[in-house]
């Protein structure tokens, strides 16, 4: 199953069995992390730990993400780790974004983690199995790219973005209103990166050549431009 296909069946998994992953499996996951593409100018790093190294974690393992403090680095982490989320599930593992869990060892560069492990929880059956906003609430066009973006996970399922399509371009604007204003930290920045990964994969599936992803603005004026 490709990463694009996984978009339409992935789920946030919160139930795991405690079967340890093999050294080979963990090495393959680390190798995938080492080969990840980052957004321009970014330098995030990742570490795999067991849940005994965490406070509030419930998955057997976690990928800890570290970066500098600027907002664009948070978007970059969302973009990178969503690719990992999809890859893990395409390989038969369960995974989940954990905004509230934290590592026991304090590090000022820690940002968020992705939990993962063995699970018997099945994947979704298709797009109709998701609870998401209608396309008209999050995009100015109804097309395959928007459908893939619609299924992106987000904190409390808030989907804090709006997509505007024009010739050879998709603009993703942050849309933080209502409950989104009280989300802990800046989780909506990770969410922006997450939806960018879905857009990228959908464009590739449509045989579009991705030229550049750029970020502009800050805070609630942040937007991302995808040129293809």
C-alpha atoms as an extended CHARMM CRD file, in Angstrom:
* protein
*
       228  EXT
         1         1  UNK       CA              0.0000000000        0.0000000000        0.0000000000  PROA      1               0.0000000000
         2         2  UNK       CA              1.4120000000        3.3950000000       -0.9760000000  PROA      2               0.0000000000
         3         3  UNK       CA              1.5060000000        6.4160000000        1.3230000000  PROA      3               0.0000000000
         4         4  UNK       CA             -1.2040000000        8.0370000000       -0.8030000000  PROA      4               0.0000000000
         5         5  UNK       CA             -3.4620000000        4.9910000000       -0.4840000000  PROA      5               0.0000000000
         6         6  UNK       CA             -2.8600000000        4.9410000000        3.2720000000  PROA      6               0.0000000000
         7         7  UNK       CA             -4.3200000000        8.4560000000        3.5700000000  PROA      7               0.0000000000
         8         8  UNK       CA             -7.7700000000        7.0100000000        2.9010000000  PROA      8               0.0000000000
         9         9  UNK       CA             -7.6170000000        4.2150000000        5.4980000000  PROA      9               0.0000000000
        10        10  UNK       CA             -5.3330000000        5.4720000000        8.3210000000  PROA      10              0.0000000000
        11        11  UNK       CA             -6.6100000000        5.9590000000       11.8310000000  PROA      11              0.0000000000
        12        12  UNK       CA             -5.2360000000        7.2780000000       15.1120000000  PROA      12              0.0000000000
        13        13  UNK       CA             -4.4860000000        4.0890000000       17.0570000000  PROA      13              0.0000000000
        14        14  UNK       CA             -4.7880000000        4.1800000000       20.8440000000  PROA      14              0.0000000000
        15        15  UNK       CA             -4.8030000000        0.4630000000       21.6030000000  PROA      15              0.0000000000
        16        16  UNK       CA             -1.6060000000       -1.5710000000       21.2740000000  PROA      16              0.0000000000
        17        17  UNK       CA             -0.2950000000       -4.9620000000       22.2470000000  PROA      17              0.0000000000
        18        18  UNK       CA              3.0230000000       -5.0760000000       24.0700000000  PROA      18              0.0000000000
        19        19  UNK       CA              4.8500000000       -7.3180000000       21.6020000000  PROA      19              0.0000000000
        20        20  UNK       CA              8.3120000000       -5.7700000000       21.2610000000  PROA      20              0.0000000000
        21        21  UNK       CA              9.4900000000       -4.7750000000       17.8270000000  PROA      21              0.0000000000
        22        22  UNK       CA             12.5720000000       -6.5870000000       16.5960000000  PROA      22              0.0000000000
        23        23  UNK       CA             15.9310000000       -4.9000000000       16.2730000000  PROA      23              0.0000000000
        24        24  UNK       CA             15.5300000000       -5.1500000000       12.5020000000  PROA      24              0.0000000000
        25        25  UNK       CA             12.1280000000       -3.4420000000       12.5680000000  PROA      25              0.0000000000
        26        26  UNK       CA             13.4030000000       -0.6070000000       14.7440000000  PROA      26              0.0000000000
        27        27  UNK       CA             16.4410000000       -0.2060000000       12.4910000000  PROA      27              0.0000000000
        28        28  UNK       CA             14.1960000000        0.0270000000        9.4290000000  PROA      28              0.0000000000
        29        29  UNK       CA             12.0960000000        2.7210000000       11.1130000000  PROA      29              0.0000000000
        30        30  UNK       CA             15.2300000000        4.6430000000       12.0840000000  PROA      30              0.0000000000
        31        31  UNK       CA             16.4740000000        4.3340000000        8.5160000000  PROA      31              0.0000000000
        32        32  UNK       CA             13.2140000000        5.7750000000        7.2270000000  PROA      32              0.0000000000
        33        33  UNK       CA             13.5580000000        8.7010000000        9.6490000000  PROA      33              0.0000000000
        34        34  UNK       CA             17.1160000000        9.3140000000        8.5180000000  PROA      34              0.0000000000
        35        35  UNK       CA             15.9940000000        9.5890000000        4.8970000000  PROA      35              0.0000000000
        36        36  UNK       CA             13.1480000000       12.0640000000        5.4170000000  PROA      36              0.0000000000
        37        37  UNK       CA             12.9640000000       15.2280000000        3.3090000000  PROA      37              0.0000000000
        38        38  UNK       CA             12.6510000000       18.4740000000        5.2640000000  PROA      38              0.0000000000
        39        39  UNK       CA             11.1030000000       21.7710000000        4.2370000000  PROA      39              0.0000000000
        40        40  UNK       CA             13.6390000000       24.3440000000        2.9670000000  PROA      40              0.0000000000
        41        41  UNK       CA             15.9420000000       25.7320000000        5.6490000000  PROA      41              0.0000000000
        42        42  UNK       CA             14.8470000000       23.3040000000        8.3680000000  PROA      42              0.0000000000
        43        43  UNK       CA             16.8620000000       20.8650000000       10.4700000000  PROA      43              0.0000000000
        44        44  UNK       CA             14.5840000000       18.8190000000       12.7240000000  PROA      44              0.0000000000
        45        45  UNK       CA             15.9170000000       15.6440000000       14.3430000000  PROA      45              0.0000000000
        46        46  UNK       CA             14.1940000000       12.5560000000       15.7260000000  PROA      46              0.0000000000
        47        47  UNK       CA             14.7620000000        9.9200000000       18.3950000000  PROA      47              0.0000000000
        48        48  UNK       CA             13.0320000000        6.5690000000       18.9690000000  PROA      48              0.0000000000
        49        49  UNK       CA             12.3540000000        5.6910000000       22.6360000000  PROA      49              0.0000000000
        50        50  UNK       CA             10.2500000000        3.2090000000       24.6080000000  PROA      50              0.0000000000
        51        51  UNK       CA              7.2520000000        4.3780000000       26.6370000000  PROA      51              0.0000000000
        52        52  UNK       CA              9.2700000000        3.9410000000       29.8300000000  PROA      52              0.0000000000
        53        53  UNK       CA             10.9970000000        7.1750000000       28.7860000000  PROA      53              0.0000000000
        54        54  UNK       CA              7.6990000000        9.0700000000       28.5890000000  PROA      54              0.0000000000
        55        55  UNK       CA              5.1410000000       10.7240000000       30.8040000000  PROA      55              0.0000000000
        56        56  UNK       CA              1.6150000000       10.1610000000       29.5350000000  PROA      56              0.0000000000
        57        57  UNK       CA              2.4910000000        7.9050000000       26.6200000000  PROA      57              0.0000000000
        58        58  UNK       CA              0.3990000000        4.8180000000       25.8730000000  PROA      58              0.0000000000
        59        59  UNK       CA              2.0150000000        3.4250000000       22.7150000000  PROA      59              0.0000000000
        60        60  UNK       CA              4.9420000000        1.0140000000       23.2680000000  PROA      60              0.0000000000
        61        61  UNK       CA              7.3240000000        3.2770000000       21.3260000000  PROA      61              0.0000000000
        62        62  UNK       CA              7.5530000000        6.9220000000       20.3710000000  PROA      62              0.0000000000
        63        63  UNK       CA              9.3890000000        9.1000000000       17.8880000000  PROA      63              0.0000000000
        64        64  UNK       CA             10.4320000000       12.2960000000       19.6520000000  PROA      64              0.0000000000
        65        65  UNK       CA             10.8000000000       15.3780000000       17.4570000000  PROA      65              0.0000000000
        66        66  UNK       CA             13.2930000000       18.1580000000       18.2060000000  PROA      66              0.0000000000
        67        67  UNK       CA             13.8610000000       21.5000000000       16.5010000000  PROA      67              0.0000000000
        68        68  UNK       CA             14.5350000000       25.1680000000       17.1260000000  PROA      68              0.0000000000
        69        69  UNK       CA             11.7150000000       27.3790000000       18.3720000000  PROA      69              0.0000000000
        70        70  UNK       CA             10.5160000000       29.2810000000       15.2850000000  PROA      70              0.0000000000
        71        71  UNK       CA              7.0420000000       28.5060000000       13.9710000000  PROA      71              0.0000000000
        72        72  UNK       CA              8.1990000000       27.2450000000       10.5910000000  PROA      72              0.0000000000
        73        73  UNK       CA             10.1640000000       24.4830000000       12.3090000000  PROA      73              0.0000000000
        74        74  UNK       CA              6.9230000000       23.2660000000       13.9070000000  PROA      74              0.0000000000
        75        75  UNK       CA              5.2610000000       23.1350000000       10.4910000000  PROA      75              0.0000000000
        76        76  UNK       CA              8.2560000000       21.1860000000        9.2130000000  PROA      76              0.0000000000
        77        77  UNK       CA              7.8790000000       18.5900000000       11.9770000000  PROA      77              0.0000000000
        78        78  UNK       CA              4.2030000000       18.1150000000       11.1280000000  PROA      78              0.0000000000
        79        79  UNK       CA              5.0980000000       17.6810000000        7.4550000000  PROA      79              0.0000000000
        80        80  UNK       CA              7.8410000000       15.1410000000        8.1900000000  PROA      80              0.0000000000
        81        81  UNK       CA              6.1640000000       13.0680000000       10.8790000000  PROA      81              0.0000000000
        82        82  UNK       CA              2.9140000000       12.7500000000        8.9540000000  PROA      82              0.0000000000
        83        83  UNK       CA              4.8900000000       10.9700000000        6.2840000000  PROA      83              0.0000000000
        84        84  UNK       CA              6.1680000000        8.6430000000        9.0140000000  PROA      84              0.0000000000
        85        85  UNK       CA              2.6450000000        8.1720000000       10.3830000000  PROA      85              0.0000000000
        86        86  UNK       CA              1.4220000000        7.0580000000        6.9660000000  PROA      86              0.0000000000
        87        87  UNK       CA              4.4730000000        4.8720000000        6.3320000000  PROA      87              0.0000000000
        88        88  UNK       CA              4.1390000000        3.0720000000        9.6820000000  PROA      88              0.0000000000
        89        89  UNK       CA              0.4980000000        2.2640000000        8.9960000000  PROA      89              0.0000000000
        90        90  UNK       CA              1.2970000000        1.1470000000        5.4570000000  PROA      90              0.0000000000
        91        91  UNK       CA              3.7430000000       -1.3330000000        7.0430000000  PROA      91              0.0000000000
        92        92  UNK       CA              1.1180000000       -2.7750000000        9.4040000000  PROA      92              0.0000000000
        93        93  UNK       CA              1.9510000000       -0.8260000000       12.5740000000  PROA      93              0.0000000000
        94        94  UNK       CA             -0.3530000000        1.4370000000       14.5580000000  PROA      94              0.0000000000
        95        95  UNK       CA              0.5470000000        5.0790000000       15.1730000000  PROA      95              0.0000000000
        96        96  UNK       CA             -0.8700000000        8.1970000000       16.8060000000  PROA      96              0.0000000000
        97        97  UNK       CA              0.0590000000       11.8430000000       17.3160000000  PROA      97              0.0000000000
        98        98  UNK       CA              0.4790000000       12.5930000000       21.0490000000  PROA      98              0.0000000000
        99        99  UNK       CA              0.2960000000       16.2920000000       21.8220000000  PROA      99              0.0000000000
       100       100  UNK       CA              0.0520000000       15.8340000000       25.5900000000  PROA      100             0.0000000000
       101       101  UNK       CA              2.6930000000       13.1510000000       26.2740000000  PROA      101             0.0000000000
       102       102  UNK       CA              6.2140000000       14.3520000000       27.0950000000  PROA      102             0.0000000000
       103       103  UNK       CA              9.6500000000       12.7630000000       27.5340000000  PROA      103             0.0000000000
       104       104  UNK       CA             10.8390000000       12.2990000000       31.1250000000  PROA      104             0.0000000000
       105       105  UNK       CA             14.2010000000       13.7760000000       30.1970000000  PROA      105             0.0000000000
       106       106  UNK       CA             13.6970000000       17.4970000000       29.6630000000  PROA      106             0.0000000000
       107       107  UNK       CA             15.0340000000       19.0920000000       26.4940000000  PROA      107             0.0000000000
       108       108  UNK       CA             14.1550000000       22.6560000000       25.4310000000  PROA      108             0.0000000000
       109       109  UNK       CA             14.1970000000       21.6020000000       21.7770000000  PROA      109             0.0000000000
       110       110  UNK       CA             11.5450000000       18.8890000000       22.2250000000  PROA      110             0.0000000000
       111       111  UNK       CA              8.3440000000       19.6520000000       20.2790000000  PROA      111             0.0000000000
       112       112  UNK       CA              5.9760000000       16.6480000000       19.9840000000  PROA      112             0.0000000000
       113       113  UNK       CA              5.9420000000       12.8800000000       19.5770000000  PROA      113             0.0000000000
       114       114  UNK       CA              4.3970000000       10.2240000000       17.3820000000  PROA      114             0.0000000000
       115       115  UNK       CA              3.5310000000        7.0200000000       19.2310000000  PROA      115             0.0000000000
       116       116  UNK       CA              3.6650000000        3.6560000000       17.4580000000  PROA      116             0.0000000000
       117       117  UNK       CA              3.7380000000       -0.1050000000       17.9570000000  PROA      117             0.0000000000
       118       118  UNK       CA              2.1030000000       -3.4220000000       17.1630000000  PROA      118             0.0000000000
       119       119  UNK       CA             -1.6920000000       -3.3560000000       17.0900000000  PROA      119             0.0000000000
       120       120  UNK       CA             -4.7100000000       -5.4260000000       16.1020000000  PROA      120             0.0000000000
       121       121  UNK       CA             -6.8420000000       -2.3330000000       15.4680000000  PROA      121             0.0000000000
       122       122  UNK       CA             -7.9390000000       -2.4210000000       11.8070000000  PROA      122             0.0000000000
       123       123  UNK       CA             -7.4780000000        0.3920000000        9.3400000000  PROA      123             0.0000000000
       124       124  UNK       CA            -10.5010000000        2.3740000000        8.1980000000  PROA      124             0.0000000000
       125       125  UNK       CA            -12.6100000000        1.1230000000        5.3120000000  PROA      125             0.0000000000
       126       126  UNK       CA            -12.3830000000        4.2890000000        3.1980000000  PROA      126             0.0000000000
       127       127  UNK       CA            -13.0780000000        8.0210000000        3.0220000000  PROA      127             0.0000000000
       128       128  UNK       CA            -16.6610000000        7.6700000000        4.2840000000  PROA      128             0.0000000000
       129       129  UNK       CA            -15.2970000000        6.2060000000        7.5370000000  PROA      129             0.0000000000
       130       130  UNK       CA            -13.7920000000        9.5740000000        8.5650000000  PROA      130             0.0000000000
       131       131  UNK       CA            -15.4920000000       12.3520000000       10.4990000000  PROA      131             0.0000000000
       132       132  UNK       CA            -14.2860000000       15.5510000000        8.8210000000  PROA      132             0.0000000000
       133       133  UNK       CA            -15.4950000000       18.9450000000        7.6240000000  PROA      133             0.0000000000
       134       134  UNK       CA            -17.2420000000       19.1410000000        4.2930000000  PROA      134             0.0000000000
       135       135  UNK       CA            -14.9960000000       20.0270000000        1.3600000000  PROA      135             0.0000000000
       136       136  UNK       CA            -16.7390000000       23.4110000000        0.9800000000  PROA      136             0.0000000000
       137       137  UNK       CA            -15.7060000000       24.3340000000        4.5370000000  PROA      137             0.0000000000
       138       138  UNK       CA            -12.0000000000       23.8140000000        3.9260000000  PROA      138             0.0000000000
       139       139  UNK       CA            -11.3790000000       24.3570000000        0.2020000000  PROA      139             0.0000000000
       140       140  UNK       CA            -12.4570000000       26.5960000000       -2.6640000000  PROA      140             0.0000000000
       141       141  UNK       CA            -12.4480000000       23.5700000000       -4.9890000000  PROA      141             0.0000000000
       142       142  UNK       CA            -13.6970000000       19.9890000000       -4.8030000000  PROA      142             0.0000000000
       143       143  UNK       CA            -10.9050000000       17.9120000000       -6.3210000000  PROA      143             0.0000000000
       144       144  UNK       CA             -8.7070000000       14.8850000000       -5.4580000000  PROA      144             0.0000000000
       145       145  UNK       CA             -6.1170000000       17.1000000000       -3.7470000000  PROA      145             0.0000000000
       146       146  UNK       CA             -8.7310000000       18.6120000000       -1.4510000000  PROA      146             0.0000000000
       147       147  UNK       CA            -10.1460000000       15.1690000000       -0.6320000000  PROA      147             0.0000000000
       148       148  UNK       CA             -6.7210000000       13.9420000000        0.4860000000  PROA      148             0.0000000000
       149       149  UNK       CA             -6.1750000000       17.1230000000        2.5140000000  PROA      149             0.0000000000
       150       150  UNK       CA             -9.5990000000       16.7560000000        4.1500000000  PROA      150             0.0000000000
       151       151  UNK       CA             -8.5180000000       13.4640000000        5.7370000000  PROA      151             0.0000000000
       152       152  UNK       CA             -5.4190000000       14.8990000000        7.4320000000  PROA      152             0.0000000000
       153       153  UNK       CA             -5.4480000000       14.3800000000       11.2150000000  PROA      153             0.0000000000
       154       154  UNK       CA             -5.3930000000       17.4590000000       13.4440000000  PROA      154             0.0000000000
       155       155  UNK       CA             -5.5740000000       18.3710000000       17.1310000000  PROA      155             0.0000000000
       156       156  UNK       CA             -9.1060000000       17.6880000000       18.4400000000  PROA      156             0.0000000000
       157       157  UNK       CA            -10.0230000000       17.1550000000       14.7480000000  PROA      157             0.0000000000
       158       158  UNK       CA            -10.1790000000       20.9410000000       14.3210000000  PROA      158             0.0000000000
       159       159  UNK       CA             -8.7560000000       21.0900000000       10.7630000000  PROA      159             0.0000000000
       160       160  UNK       CA             -7.3710000000       24.6310000000       11.1700000000  PROA      160             0.0000000000
       161       161  UNK       CA             -6.7250000000       25.4630000000        7.5190000000  PROA      161             0.0000000000
       162       162  UNK       CA             -8.3660000000       26.5540000000        4.2790000000  PROA      162             0.0000000000
       163       163  UNK       CA             -7.1170000000       25.5790000000        0.8210000000  PROA      163             0.0000000000
       164       164  UNK       CA             -7.2430000000       27.9870000000       -2.1100000000  PROA      164             0.0000000000
       165       165  UNK       CA             -6.4640000000       26.5320000000       -5.5360000000  PROA      165             0.0000000000
       166       166  UNK       CA             -5.2020000000       28.5740000000       -8.4780000000  PROA      166             0.0000000000
       167       167  UNK       CA             -3.2360000000       27.7250000000      -11.6200000000  PROA      167             0.0000000000
       168       168  UNK       CA             -0.2640000000       25.5920000000      -10.5450000000  PROA      168             0.0000000000
       169       169  UNK       CA             -0.6170000000       26.5100000000       -6.9010000000  PROA      169             0.0000000000
       170       170  UNK       CA             -2.3290000000       25.5880000000       -3.6300000000  PROA      170             0.0000000000
       171       171  UNK       CA             -2.3050000000       28.0580000000       -0.7520000000  PROA      171             0.0000000000
       172       172  UNK       CA             -2.9450000000       26.7360000000        2.7610000000  PROA      172             0.0000000000
       173       173  UNK       CA             -4.0530000000       29.4560000000        5.1580000000  PROA      173             0.0000000000
       174       174  UNK       CA             -4.1700000000       28.9110000000        8.9000000000  PROA      174             0.0000000000
       175       175  UNK       CA             -7.7300000000       29.2760000000       10.1720000000  PROA      175             0.0000000000
       176       176  UNK       CA             -7.6520000000       29.3790000000       13.9760000000  PROA      176             0.0000000000
       177       177  UNK       CA            -11.0000000000       30.3660000000       15.4210000000  PROA      177             0.0000000000
       178       178  UNK       CA            -13.2970000000       29.2540000000       18.2160000000  PROA      178             0.0000000000
       179       179  UNK       CA            -11.9020000000       26.2320000000       20.0620000000  PROA      179             0.0000000000
       180       180  UNK       CA             -8.7400000000       26.4450000000       17.9810000000  PROA      180             0.0000000000
       181       181  UNK       CA             -7.6630000000       29.5140000000       19.9400000000  PROA      181             0.0000000000
       182       182  UNK       CA             -7.3630000000       27.4960000000       23.1340000000  PROA      182             0.0000000000
       183       183  UNK       CA             -5.5040000000       24.4950000000       21.7430000000  PROA      183             0.0000000000
       184       184  UNK       CA             -2.4490000000       23.7820000000       23.9330000000  PROA      184             0.0000000000
       185       185  UNK       CA              0.7960000000       25.2430000000       22.6180000000  PROA      185             0.0000000000
       186       186  UNK       CA              0.7410000000       25.7740000000       18.8800000000  PROA      186             0.0000000000
       187       187  UNK       CA             -0.5740000000       22.4210000000       17.7390000000  PROA      187             0.0000000000
       188       188  UNK       CA             -2.1990000000       24.0170000000       14.7160000000  PROA      188             0.0000000000
       189       189  UNK       CA              1.3000000000       24.6260000000       13.3350000000  PROA      189             0.0000000000
       190       190  UNK       CA              1.9360000000       20.8750000000       13.3180000000  PROA      190             0.0000000000
       191       191  UNK       CA             -1.4980000000       20.4570000000       11.7090000000  PROA      191             0.0000000000
       192       192  UNK       CA             -0.4710000000       22.7850000000        8.8800000000  PROA      192             0.0000000000
       193       193  UNK       CA              2.5700000000       20.6310000000        8.1830000000  PROA      193             0.0000000000
       194       194  UNK       CA              0.4450000000       17.4860000000        8.3150000000  PROA      194             0.0000000000
       195       195  UNK       CA             -1.9700000000       18.7320000000        5.6550000000  PROA      195             0.0000000000
       196       196  UNK       CA              0.9840000000       19.8210000000        3.4820000000  PROA      196             0.0000000000
       197       197  UNK       CA              2.1900000000       16.2110000000        3.3940000000  PROA      197             0.0000000000
       198       198  UNK       CA             -1.2480000000       15.0210000000        2.2680000000  PROA      198             0.0000000000
       199       199  UNK       CA             -1.3210000000       17.6970000000       -0.4450000000  PROA      199             0.0000000000
       200       200  UNK       CA              2.1510000000       16.7250000000       -1.6370000000  PROA      200             0.0000000000
       201       201  UNK       CA              1.2700000000       13.0220000000       -1.8670000000  PROA      201             0.0000000000
       202       202  UNK       CA             -1.9860000000       13.7690000000       -3.6950000000  PROA      202             0.0000000000
       203       203  UNK       CA             -0.2100000000       15.9920000000       -6.2300000000  PROA      203             0.0000000000
       204       204  UNK       CA              2.3430000000       13.2620000000       -6.8630000000  PROA      204             0.0000000000
       205       205  UNK       CA             -0.4740000000       10.7420000000       -7.3060000000  PROA      205             0.0000000000
       206       206  UNK       CA             -2.0080000000       13.0660000000       -9.9050000000  PROA      206             0.0000000000
       207       207  UNK       CA              1.3450000000       13.0860000000      -11.7490000000  PROA      207             0.0000000000
       208       208  UNK       CA              1.9880000000       16.7270000000      -10.8940000000  PROA      208             0.0000000000
       209       209  UNK       CA              5.5840000000       17.8970000000      -10.5290000000  PROA      209             0.0000000000
       210       210  UNK       CA              6.0400000000       19.5220000000       -7.1270000000  PROA      210             0.0000000000
       211       211  UNK       CA              8.2830000000       22.5780000000       -7.5150000000  PROA      211             0.0000000000
       212       212  UNK       CA              8.3580000000       24.2080000000       -4.0900000000  PROA      212             0.0000000000
       213       213  UNK       CA              6.7130000000       24.4390000000       -0.6830000000  PROA      213             0.0000000000
       214       214  UNK       CA              7.2380000000       27.8240000000        0.9730000000  PROA      214             0.0000000000
       215       215  UNK       CA              5.9730000000       29.4040000000        4.1880000000  PROA      215             0.0000000000
       216       216  UNK       CA              5.1330000000       33.0380000000        4.7910000000  PROA      216             0.0000000000
       217       217  UNK       CA              3.7220000000       35.1080000000        7.6150000000  PROA      217             0.0000000000
       218       218  UNK       CA              3.4590000000       34.0290000000       11.2360000000  PROA      218             0.0000000000
       219       219  UNK       CA              0.9240000000       33.1660000000       13.9150000000  PROA      219             0.0000000000
       220       220  UNK       CA             -2.6640000000       33.2780000000       12.6980000000  PROA      220             0.0000000000
       221       221  UNK       CA             -1.4320000000       34.9450000000        9.4770000000  PROA      221             0.0000000000
       222       222  UNK       CA              0.7710000000       31.9770000000        8.5930000000  PROA      222             0.0000000000
       223       223  UNK       CA              0.2330000000       30.4340000000        5.1810000000  PROA      223             0.0000000000
       224       224  UNK       CA              1.9480000000       27.8050000000        3.0520000000  PROA      224             0.0000000000
       225       225  UNK       CA              2.2880000000       27.9420000000       -0.7220000000  PROA      225             0.0000000000
       226       226  UNK       CA              2.6140000000       24.7200000000       -2.7340000000  PROA      226             0.0000000000
       227       227  UNK       CA              3.7530000000       25.3580000000       -6.3050000000  PROA      227             0.0000000000
       228       228  UNK       CA              3.5410000000       22.5970000000       -8.9020000000  PROA      228             0.0000000000
